[in-house]
Amino acid sequence: MKKTIAMLLIALVAITGVFAQGSSEDAGGLETVRVAYMTNYASLCSLVAGMETGAFEEQGIQVELVEFADGPTIIAAMESGSIDIGYIGHGAHKLCVNGRAKIFAFSHVGNGDAVIGLRSHGVTEDPSSLKGKSIGYASGTSSEQILKWTLESAGLTMDDVTAYEMDAAAITSAMTSGSLDACANWSPATFTILDALGDDAFVVADNVTFSDRSASVASWIVMDKWAQENRDLLVRFTKGLYAGMDYRAENIEQTAEWVAQVLGAGYDTVYAQRGDAEWLTADEMIAQIEDGTIEKMYEVQKLSFGSEVDPSTPVSDYVMFDIMLEAAE
């Protein structure tokens, strides 16, 4: 089912005419970059801030936004050539480690993923209560990762629960309708579930629960071939992101309002997501690149994927620190 949905999404993008390879210019002479995002504040905040303040236009770029449900689907669309640049959460980084995409910009370390249980369905604060329960999750994403960690903390595996693979929207619908006992999802879906179910729903575990074993890093990614053919454009796009990061840091309310407009969501819902991560300015991020902090985060993240990746793969093989540093010049 998940592969079918991914193919339908890619086909839809093709119908709307964005399958042309590489960037194109609009009537104003701006180069169009097709950018994949997910429906939350974390994915859009620096991007939309850069768009609304004119930072991308100053770099000669027009951003074309395309919505996706998750990171693996974004990478599939990038491989097909329908998307130039994309945002991914923690779980999809394993695909970067495995060579399917390259990271050209650090976004943030988040706390937006959670396993949520229903008291009325027999789930308690003890993760062992998840045994035998029906749980919704999104395969290949940070949803799957945090679910596995939560089960492992109680000596359980996916074989010990009835796991249903679905996308984030379907998880939310199934959870709020009472069809599931628990779920693993990310913000803002987690807020929607908790608000809809009131005291019956609670967080069993989140990213902070496992901070000793993983950095839940989110990033901006690109195909290696596109990066090589469009290096100057990629650097200019990164400069636009940096400007957006800096504006966001000082103007959270305005940024949340812009994001809410893009998503067609309520301001309060979007503004509540500001606590999903530590939001760095460009200078703060560059300082953490130069002192090795961010590379260590990617290393910890890589090792958290276990046998799903080759742990000997150097972070520098899939993280383009040179682009990040050049964009700061």
Backbone hydrogen bonds in HBPLUS format (Angstrom, degrees):
<---DONOR---> <-ACCEPTOR-->    atom                        ^
c    i                          cat <-CA-CA->   ^        H-A-AA   ^      H-
h    n   atom  resd res      DA  || num        DHA   H-A  angle D-A-AA Bond
n    s   type  num  typ     dist DA aas  dist angle  dist       angle   num
A0005-ILE N   A0001-MET O   2.99 MM   4  6.28 158.3  2.03 153.5 158.7     1
A0006-ALA N   A0002-LYS O   2.98 MM   4  6.23 157.7  2.03 147.2 153.5     2
A0007-MET N   A0003-LYS O   2.96 MM   4  6.21 157.5  2.01 149.0 154.3     3
A0008-LEU N   A0004-THR O   2.99 MM   4  6.24 153.0  2.06 147.7 155.3     4
A0009-LEU N   A0005-ILE O   2.95 MM   4  6.20 155.2  2.01 150.8 157.2     5
A0010-ILE N   A0006-ALA O   3.02 MM   4  6.29 158.7  2.07 148.2 153.8     6
A0011-ALA N   A0007-MET O   2.88 MM   4  6.08 154.0  1.95 144.5 152.1     7
A0012-LEU N   A0008-LEU O   2.89 MM   4  6.10 151.5  1.97 145.2 152.8     8
A0013-VAL N   A0009-LEU O   3.03 MM   4  6.34 155.5  2.09 148.0 153.9     9
A0014-ALA N   A0010-ILE O   3.05 MM   4  6.33 151.2  2.13 143.4 151.3    10
A0015-ILE N   A0011-ALA O   2.99 MM   4  6.32 153.1  2.07 149.5 156.0    11
A0016-THR N   A0012-LEU O   3.18 MM   4  6.48 147.4  2.29 145.8 153.7    12
A0018-VAL N   A0013-VAL O   3.41 MM   5  6.06 171.5  2.41 154.1 153.0    13
A0017-GLY N   A0014-ALA O   3.01 MM   3  5.29 157.1  2.07 107.9 114.0    14
A0032-THR N   A0024-SER O   2.47 MM   8  5.21 167.9  1.48 166.7 171.3    15
A0026-ASP N   A0030-LEU O   2.87 MM   4  5.51 147.7  1.97 148.9 158.8    16
A0029-GLY N   A0026-ASP O   2.98 MM   3  5.41 163.6  2.01 119.6 121.9    17
A0031-GLU N   A0060-GLY O   2.88 MM  29  6.18 168.2  1.89 151.3 147.3    18
A0062-GLN N   A0031-GLU O   2.86 MM  31  5.82 163.7  1.89 135.0 137.5    19
A0033-VAL N   A0062-GLN O   2.93 MM  29  6.26 156.3  1.99 158.5 163.5    20
A0064-GLU N   A0033-VAL O   2.90 MM  31  5.94 171.4  1.91 152.2 151.0    21
A0084-ASP N   A0034-ARG O   2.96 MM  50  5.22 150.4  2.05 135.2 144.8    22
A0085-ILE N   A0034-ARG O   3.17 MM  51  6.43 165.3  2.19 156.6 159.2    23
A0035-VAL N   A0064-GLU O   2.81 MM  29  5.89 163.2  1.84 153.9 159.7    24
A0066-VAL N   A0035-VAL O   2.88 MM  31  5.98 145.7  2.00 159.6 155.8    25
A0036-ALA N   A0085-ILE O   2.87 MM  49  6.33 160.7  1.91 152.0 156.2    26
A0087-TYR N   A0036-ALA O   3.19 MM  51  6.27 138.3  2.37 137.7 148.5    27
A0037-TYR N   A0066-VAL O   3.04 MM  29  6.32 153.4  2.11 152.7 157.2    28
A0068-PHE N   A0037-TYR O   2.90 MM  31  6.00 148.7  2.00 168.4 178.6    29
A0040-ASN N   A0038-MET O   2.84 MM   2  5.86 136.8  2.02 109.6  96.4    30
A0044-LEU N   A0040-ASN O   3.36 MM   4  6.58 150.3  2.46 145.7 153.7    31
A0045-CYS N   A0041-TYR O   2.80 MM   4  5.39 155.0  1.86 164.1 163.3    32
A0048-VAL N   A0044-LEU O   2.73 MM   4  5.63 177.8  1.73 168.6 169.2    33
A0049-ALA N   A0045-CYS O   3.09 MM   4  6.03 153.9  2.16 138.6 146.6    34
A0050-GLY N   A0046-SER O   3.03 MM   4  6.10 151.7  2.11 138.1 145.2    35
A0051-MET N   A0047-LEU O   3.00 MM   4  6.31 147.3  2.11 142.7 152.4    36
A0052-GLU N   A0048-VAL O   2.80 MM   4  5.97 174.3  1.81 159.5 160.0    37
A0053-THR N   A0049-ALA O   3.10 MM   4  6.04 147.1  2.21 140.8 148.4    38
A0055-ALA N   A0050-GLY O   2.86 MM   5  4.88 125.4  2.16 149.9 159.5    39
A0054-GLY N   A0051-MET O   3.22 MM   3  5.35 157.3  2.28 103.5 110.3    40
A0058-GLU N   A0054-GLY O   2.99 MM   4  6.21 151.8  2.07 149.2 156.7    41
A0059-GLN N   A0056-PHE O   2.93 MM   3  5.03 135.2  2.13  97.9 111.2    42
A0061-ILE N   A0056-PHE O   2.89 MM   5  5.12 160.2  1.93 138.5 138.4    43
A0060-GLY N   A0057-GLU O   2.84 MM   3  4.84 160.0  1.88 108.3 112.3    44
A0074-ILE N   A0070-ASP O   3.19 MM   4  6.47 149.2  2.29 143.9 153.0    45
A0074-ILE N   A0071-GLY O   3.00 MM   3  4.99 116.1  2.42  97.8 114.0    46
A0075-ILE N   A0071-GLY O   2.94 MM   4  6.28 159.4  1.98 160.2 165.5    47
A0076-ALA N   A0072-PRO O   3.02 MM   4  6.25 154.4  2.09 143.1 150.0    48
A0077-ALA N   A0073-THR O   3.04 MM   4  6.29 153.0  2.11 144.4 151.2    49
A0078-MET N   A0074-ILE O   2.92 MM   4  6.22 149.7  2.01 148.4 157.5    50
A0079-GLU N   A0075-ILE O   2.90 MM   4  6.13 152.7  1.97 148.5 155.7    51
A0080-SER N   A0076-ALA O   3.12 MM   4  6.37 138.7  2.30 137.4 148.0    52
A0082-SER N   A0077-ALA O   3.12 MM   5  5.58 141.8  2.27 164.6 157.9    53
A0081-GLY N   A0078-MET O   3.08 MM   3  5.06 144.0  2.21  97.0 107.8    54
A0086-GLY N   A0221-ILE O   3.10 MM 135  5.31 161.1  2.14 140.9 144.3    55
A0221-ILE N   A0086-GLY O   2.74 MM 135  5.31 166.0  1.76 157.2 162.3    56
A0088-ILE N   A0219-SER O   2.97 MM 131  5.62 164.3  2.00 160.7 164.2    57
A0219-SER N   A0088-ILE O   3.07 MM 131  5.62 153.7  2.14 151.8 159.9    58
A0093-HIS N   A0090-HIS O   3.02 MM   3  5.66 159.4  2.06 121.1 127.8    59
A0094-LYS N   A0091-GLY O   3.45 MM   3  6.42 170.2  2.46 122.0 123.2    60
A0095-LEU N   A0092-ALA O   2.99 MM   3  5.60 145.0  2.12 114.6 123.1    61
A0096-CYS N   A0093-HIS O   2.94 MM   3  5.03 127.2  2.22  98.4 112.9    62
A0097-VAL N   A0093-HIS O   3.00 MM   4  6.41 159.3  2.04 156.3 161.5    63
A0098-ASN N   A0094-LYS O   3.01 MM   4  6.20 143.9  2.14 137.1 147.0    64
A0100-ARG N   A0095-LEU O   2.87 MM   5  5.46 160.9  1.91 163.4 157.3    65
A0099-GLY N   A0096-CYS O   2.96 MM   3  5.08 161.3  2.00 109.6 112.3    66
A0102-LYS N   A0222-VAL O   2.85 MM 120  5.40 172.0  1.85 164.1 166.6    67
A0222-VAL N   A0102-LYS O   2.82 MM 120  5.40 148.2  1.92 152.5 162.9    68
A0103-ILE N   A0318-TYR O   2.77 MM 215  6.04 174.1  1.77 166.5 166.1    69
A0320-MET N   A0103-ILE O   2.68 MM 217  5.88 175.8  1.68 172.8 173.7    70
A0104-PHE N   A0220-TRP O   2.94 MM 116  5.97 154.9  2.00 149.1 157.3    71
A0220-TRP N   A0105-ALA O   2.85 MM 115  5.06 162.9  1.88 157.6 159.5    72
A0107-SER N   A0218-ALA O   2.96 MM 111  5.35 149.3  2.06 147.3 141.1    73
A0108-HIS N   A0218-ALA O   3.38 MM 110  5.43 154.5  2.45 127.3 131.5    74
A0218-ALA N   A0108-HIS O   2.82 MM 110  5.43 158.2  1.87 167.4 170.7    75
A0110-GLY N   A0216-SER O   2.81 MM 106  5.48 164.7  1.84 157.2 152.8    76
A0111-ASN N   A0276-ASP O   2.44 MM 165  4.93 146.7  1.54 160.3 158.9    77
A0187-SER N   A0112-GLY O   2.83 MM  75  5.00 129.5  2.09 125.6 141.5    78
A0114-ALA N   A0185-ASN O   2.96 MM  71  5.80 160.7  2.00 169.3 171.5    79
A0185-ASN N   A0114-ALA O   3.05 MM  71  5.80 158.5  2.10 164.4 165.7    80
A0115-VAL N   A0205-ALA O   2.86 MM  90  5.38 160.5  1.90 156.6 161.3    81
A0204-VAL N   A0115-VAL O   2.75 MM  89  5.47 155.7  1.80 155.3 163.1    82
A0116-ILE N   A0183-CYS O   2.82 MM  67  5.41 154.1  1.89 153.7 162.2    83
A0183-CYS N   A0116-ILE O   2.90 MM  67  5.41 147.5  2.00 149.2 159.0    84
A0117-GLY N   A0202-PHE O   2.99 MM  85  5.70 155.4  2.05 161.5 166.5    85
A0202-PHE N   A0117-GLY O   3.15 MM  85  5.70 149.4  2.25 151.8 159.7    86
A0118-LEU N   A0181-ASP O   3.10 MM  63  5.81 136.5  2.29 177.2 169.9    87
A0121-HIS N   A0118-LEU O   3.06 MM   3  5.33 152.3  2.14 105.5 114.2    88
A0123-VAL N   A0118-LEU O   3.24 MM   5  5.58 159.9  2.28 149.0 143.9    89
A0119-ARG N   A0200-ASP O   2.87 MM  81  5.30 166.4  1.89 156.4 157.8    90
A0122-GLY N   A0119-ARG O   3.01 MM   3  5.28 159.3  2.05 117.0 117.3    91
A0129-SER N   A0126-ASP O   2.90 MM   3  5.83 168.5  1.91 131.5 135.1    92
A0130-LEU N   A0127-PRO O   3.02 MM   3  5.66 166.4  2.04 118.5 122.4    93
A0131-LYS N   A0128-SER O   3.23 MM   3  5.88 170.3  2.24 116.8 119.8    94
A0133-LYS N   A0130-LEU O   2.95 MM   3  5.29 163.4  1.98 135.0 135.8    95
A0132-GLY N   A0160-ASP O   2.76 MM  28  5.88 160.6  1.80 151.7 157.9    96
A0162-THR N   A0133-LYS O   2.90 MM  29  5.88 165.9  1.92 147.0 150.2    97
A0181-ASP N   A0134-SER O   2.91 MM  47  5.26 150.6  2.00 138.0 147.7    98
A0182-ALA N   A0134-SER O   3.18 MM  48  6.49 147.2  2.29 158.2 159.7    99
A0135-ILE N   A0162-THR O   2.88 MM  27  6.15 158.4  1.92 147.9 152.9   100
A0164-TYR N   A0135-ILE O   2.76 MM  29  6.01 164.7  1.78 155.3 157.9   101
A0136-GLY N   A0182-ALA O   3.21 MM  46  6.74 149.8  2.30 138.7 140.8   102
A0184-ALA N   A0136-GLY O   2.92 MM  48  6.30 150.7  2.01 163.5 173.0   103
A0137-TYR N   A0164-TYR O   2.99 MM  27  6.25 154.6  2.05 161.9 160.8   104
A0166-MET N   A0137-TYR O   2.89 MM  29  6.01 160.0  1.93 155.2 160.9   105
A0145-GLN N   A0141-THR O   3.24 MM   4  6.63 160.1  2.28 145.9 151.6   106
A0146-ILE N   A0142-SER O   2.98 MM   4  6.11 169.8  1.99 150.0 151.5   107
A0147-LEU N   A0143-SER O   3.12 MM   4  6.23 150.6  2.21 143.5 151.9   108
A0148-LYS N   A0144-GLU O   2.98 MM   4  6.19 160.6  2.02 150.9 155.6   109
A0149-TRP N   A0145-GLN O   3.04 MM   4  6.32 161.8  2.07 152.5 157.2   110
A0150-THR N   A0146-ILE O   2.99 MM   4  6.06 157.2  2.05 140.5 146.9   111
A0151-LEU N   A0147-LEU O   2.98 MM   4  6.23 161.4  2.02 152.7 157.3   112
A0152-GLU N   A0148-LYS O   2.86 MM   4  6.03 163.2  1.89 151.0 156.2   113
A0153-SER N   A0149-TRP O   2.95 MM   4  6.14 145.3  2.07 145.6 154.0   114
A0154-ALA N   A0151-LEU O   2.94 MM   3  5.40 151.6  2.03 110.5 119.5   115
A0156-LEU N   A0151-LEU O   2.80 MM   5  4.74 160.3  1.84 138.7 133.7   116
A0155-GLY N   A0152-GLU O   2.93 MM   3  4.78 165.9  1.95 106.8 109.6   117
A0160-ASP N   A0157-THR O   2.97 MM   3  5.45 158.2  2.02 112.2 119.2   118
A0161-VAL N   A0158-MET O   3.34 MM   3  5.59 167.9  2.35 107.5 110.8   119
A0171-ILE N   A0167-ASP O   2.93 MM   4  6.19 155.0  1.99 156.8 164.9   120
A0172-THR N   A0168-ALA O   3.09 MM   4  6.34 160.6  2.13 147.6 152.0   121
A0173-SER N   A0169-ALA O   3.05 MM   4  6.34 162.3  2.08 149.8 154.2   122
A0174-ALA N   A0170-ALA O   2.90 MM   4  6.04 166.9  1.91 152.0 155.7   123
A0175-MET N   A0171-ILE O   2.87 MM   4  5.97 155.8  1.92 150.3 157.4   124
A0176-THR N   A0172-THR O   2.96 MM   4  6.07 169.4  1.97 152.5 155.5   125
A0177-SER N   A0173-SER O   3.04 MM   4  6.08 136.9  2.23 139.8 150.7   126
A0179-SER N   A0174-ALA O   2.92 MM   5  5.13 138.4  2.09 163.7 165.3   127
A0178-GLY N   A0175-MET O   3.13 MM   3  5.28 154.2  2.20 103.3 111.3   128
A0189-ALA N   A0186-TRP O   2.92 MM   3  5.76 114.0  2.37 138.5 141.3   129
A0190-THR N   A0186-TRP O   3.18 MM   4  5.54 143.6  2.32 110.6 118.8   130
A0191-PHE N   A0188-PRO O   3.01 MM   3  5.26 119.1  2.40 102.9 117.3   131
A0192-THR N   A0188-PRO O   3.06 MM   4  6.43 158.6  2.11 154.1 160.4   132
A0193-ILE N   A0189-ALA O   2.95 MM   4  6.21 161.4  1.99 154.5 158.3   133
A0194-LEU N   A0190-THR O   3.01 MM   4  6.19 170.9  2.02 152.1 154.6   134
A0195-ASP N   A0191-PHE O   2.87 MM   4  5.95 161.2  1.90 151.2 156.7   135
A0196-ALA N   A0192-THR O   2.94 MM   4  5.99 157.7  1.99 145.0 151.6   136
A0197-LEU N   A0193-ILE O   3.04 MM   4  6.14 153.4  2.11 151.4 157.4   137
A0198-GLY N   A0194-LEU O   3.07 MM   4  5.85 125.0  2.38 137.7 147.8   138
A0200-ASP N   A0197-LEU O   3.27 MM   3  5.78 144.9  2.40 140.6 135.8   139
A0201-ALA N   A0198-GLY O   3.24 MM   3  6.00 152.0  2.32 119.7 125.0   140
A0209-THR N   A0206-ASP O   3.01 MM   3  5.37 130.8  2.26 107.0 119.8   141
A0210-PHE N   A0207-ASN O   3.00 MM   3  5.51 141.6  2.15 110.3 120.1   142
A0211-SER N   A0208-VAL O   3.18 MM   3  4.93 163.2  2.21 112.2 108.7   143
A0213-ARG N   A0210-PHE O   3.02 MM   3  5.62 164.6  2.05 118.3 123.3   144
A0214-SER N   A0210-PHE O   3.13 MM   4  6.26 129.9  2.39 152.3 166.4   145
A0217-VAL N   A0215-ALA O   2.88 MM   2  5.60 128.5  2.15 109.9  94.1   146
A0227-ALA N   A0223-MET O   2.97 MM   4  6.23 161.4  2.01 157.1 162.8   147
A0228-GLN N   A0224-ASP O   2.98 MM   4  6.24 156.1  2.04 151.1 156.9   148
A0229-GLU N   A0225-LYS O   3.04 MM   4  6.25 156.0  2.10 148.9 155.3   149
A0230-ASN N   A0226-TRP O   2.89 MM   4  5.86 129.4  2.15 144.6 157.5   150
A0234-LEU N   A0230-ASN O   2.86 MM   4  6.09 154.0  1.93 155.8 164.3   151
A0235-VAL N   A0231-ARG O   2.92 MM   4  6.22 157.4  1.97 155.3 160.7   152
A0236-ARG N   A0232-ASP O   3.00 MM   4  6.25 159.7  2.04 147.7 153.3   153
A0237-PHE N   A0233-LEU O   2.86 MM   4  6.09 152.7  1.93 146.8 154.7   154
A0238-THR N   A0234-LEU O   2.97 MM   4  6.19 156.6  2.03 145.2 151.4   155
A0239-LYS N   A0235-VAL O   2.99 MM   4  6.31 147.4  2.10 145.2 154.1   156
A0240-GLY N   A0236-ARG O   3.08 MM   4  6.42 150.8  2.17 143.8 151.1   157
A0240-GLY N   A0237-PHE O   3.05 MM   3  5.06 115.8  2.48  94.2 109.7   158
A0241-LEU N   A0237-PHE O   2.97 MM   4  6.39 150.1  2.06 147.5 156.2   159
A0242-TYR N   A0238-THR O   2.91 MM   4  6.21 157.0  1.96 149.6 155.5   160
A0243-ALA N   A0239-LYS O   3.03 MM   4  6.35 158.4  2.08 149.5 154.4   161
A0244-GLY N   A0240-GLY O   3.03 MM   4  6.31 151.3  2.12 142.9 151.0   162
A0245-MET N   A0241-LEU O   2.80 MM   4  6.14 151.4  1.88 152.4 161.0   163
A0246-ASP N   A0242-TYR O   3.00 MM   4  6.30 158.3  2.04 152.3 157.0   164
A0247-TYR N   A0243-ALA O   3.02 MM   4  6.27 158.7  2.07 147.1 152.9   165
A0248-ARG N   A0244-GLY O   2.91 MM   4  6.01 167.2  1.92 151.7 155.6   166
A0249-ALA N   A0245-MET O   3.10 MM   4  6.28 151.3  2.19 144.3 151.1   167
A0250-GLU N   A0247-TYR O   3.14 MM   3  5.57 136.6  2.34 108.6 119.1   168
A0251-ASN N   A0247-TYR O   2.95 MM   4  5.95 126.3  2.25 146.5 162.3   169
A0251-ASN N   A0248-ARG O   3.25 MM   3  5.01 138.9  2.43  93.2 104.7   170
A0255-THR N   A0251-ASN O   3.01 MM   4  6.15 162.5  2.04 152.1 157.7   171
A0256-ALA N   A0252-ILE O   2.86 MM   4  6.02 160.8  1.90 152.0 157.0   172
A0257-GLU N   A0253-GLU O   3.02 MM   4  6.28 148.2  2.13 144.0 152.8   173
A0258-TRP N   A0254-GLN O   3.01 MM   4  6.36 157.4  2.06 151.7 157.0   174
A0259-VAL N   A0255-THR O   2.94 MM   4  6.21 163.6  1.96 155.0 159.6   175
A0260-ALA N   A0256-ALA O   2.92 MM   4  6.03 158.7  1.96 145.4 151.3   176
A0261-GLN N   A0257-GLU O   3.08 MM   4  6.34 148.2  2.19 143.3 151.3   177
A0262-VAL N   A0258-TRP O   3.11 MM   4  6.49 154.8  2.17 149.6 155.6   178
A0263-LEU N   A0259-VAL O   2.96 MM   4  6.21 161.8  2.00 155.8 160.8   179
A0264-GLY N   A0260-ALA O   2.80 MM   4  5.69 125.0  2.11 139.1 153.0   180
A0265-ALA N   A0260-ALA O   3.00 MM   5  4.91 150.1  2.10 139.2 144.6   181
A0270-VAL N   A0266-GLY O   3.23 MM   4  6.55 159.9  2.27 152.9 158.1   182
A0271-TYR N   A0267-TYR O   2.77 MM   4  5.93 171.1  1.78 164.5 167.4   183
A0272-ALA N   A0268-ASP O   3.02 MM   4  6.04 147.2  2.13 140.5 147.9   184
A0273-GLN N   A0270-VAL O   2.95 MM   3  5.43 149.8  2.05 111.3 120.5   185
A0274-ARG N   A0271-TYR O   3.14 MM   3  5.69 168.1  2.15 118.1 120.6   186
A0276-ASP N   A0273-GLN O   2.96 MM   3  5.40 161.1  1.99 123.9 124.1   187
A0285-MET N   A0281-THR O   3.00 MM   4  6.23 156.4  2.06 148.6 155.1   188
A0286-ILE N   A0282-ALA O   2.91 MM   4  6.16 162.9  1.94 154.8 159.0   189
A0287-ALA N   A0283-ASP O   2.98 MM   4  6.16 157.9  2.03 147.0 153.0   190
A0288-GLN N   A0284-GLU O   3.12 MM   4  6.37 148.6  2.22 140.6 148.6   191
A0288-GLN N   A0285-MET O   3.08 MM   3  5.11 118.1  2.48  94.5 109.6   192
A0289-ILE N   A0285-MET O   2.93 MM   4  6.28 132.0  2.16 142.6 156.8   193
A0289-ILE N   A0286-ILE O   3.10 MM   3  4.96 129.2  2.37  91.9 105.9   194
A0290-GLU N   A0286-ILE O   2.91 MM   4  6.16 164.4  1.93 155.2 158.5   195
A0291-ASP N   A0287-ALA O   3.03 MM   4  6.24 144.1  2.16 141.7 150.6   196
A0293-THR N   A0288-GLN O   2.90 MM   5  5.00 110.6  2.39 143.5 159.6   197
A0294-ILE N   A0288-GLN O   3.12 MM   6  5.70 164.7  2.15 127.2 129.9   198
A0292-GLY N   A0289-ILE O   3.17 MM   3  5.22 157.2  2.23 102.7 109.5   199
A0296-LYS N   A0292-GLY O   3.10 MM   4  6.28 153.3  2.17 148.7 155.7   200
A0297-MET N   A0293-THR O   3.06 MM   4  6.41 145.6  2.18 142.7 152.4   201
A0298-TYR N   A0294-ILE O   3.06 MM   4  6.41 158.9  2.10 152.1 156.3   202
A0299-GLU N   A0295-GLU O   2.96 MM   4  6.22 146.1  2.08 142.0 152.1   203
A0300-VAL N   A0296-LYS O   2.90 MM   4  6.16 162.8  1.93 153.6 156.7   204
A0301-GLN N   A0297-MET O   2.90 MM   4  6.09 161.3  1.93 149.2 155.2   205
A0302-LYS N   A0298-TYR O   2.88 MM   4  6.02 160.2  1.92 143.7 148.9   206
A0303-LEU N   A0299-GLU O   3.06 MM   4  6.33 164.5  2.08 152.5 155.5   207
A0304-SER N   A0300-VAL O   3.08 MM   4  6.28 137.4  2.26 142.2 153.7   208
A0304-SER N   A0301-GLN O   3.07 MM   3  5.15 129.0  2.34  97.1 111.1   209
A0305-PHE N   A0302-LYS O   3.14 MM   3  5.67 157.6  2.19 112.7 119.1   210
A0306-GLY N   A0303-LEU O   3.18 MM   3  5.67 166.5  2.19 113.5 117.6   211
A0308-GLU N   A0305-PHE O   3.16 MM   3  5.63 158.8  2.21 137.4 136.1   212
A0309-VAL N   A0306-GLY O   3.41 MM   3  6.33 174.5  2.42 122.8 124.2   213
A0313-THR N   A0310-ASP O   3.05 MM   3  5.73 170.3  2.06 124.9 127.8   214
A0317-ASP N   A0314-PRO O   2.93 MM   3  5.43 159.1  1.97 114.0 120.9   215
A0318-TYR N   A0315-VAL O   3.09 MM   3  5.84 152.3  2.17 120.0 126.0   216
A0319-VAL N   A0315-VAL O   2.96 MM   4  5.93 134.1  2.17 153.1 166.2   217
A0321-PHE N   A0319-VAL O   3.15 MM   2  5.89 129.9  2.41 103.9  90.1   218
A0323-ILE N   A0320-MET O   3.14 MM   3  5.60 131.8  2.38 108.5 118.8   219
A0324-MET N   A0320-MET O   3.44 MM   4  6.88 161.5  2.48 148.1 152.3   220
A0325-LEU N   A0321-PHE O   2.96 MM   4  6.18 159.3  2.01 152.4 157.3   221
A0326-GLU N   A0322-ASP O   2.91 MM   4  5.99 160.1  1.95 144.7 150.9   222
A0327-ALA N   A0323-ILE O   2.97 MM   4  6.06 157.6  2.02 151.2 156.5   223
A0328-ALA N   A0325-LEU O   3.10 MM   3  5.23 143.3  2.24 100.1 110.9   224
A0329-GLU N   A0326-GLU O   3.13 MM   3  5.39 162.3  2.17 108.9 114.4   225
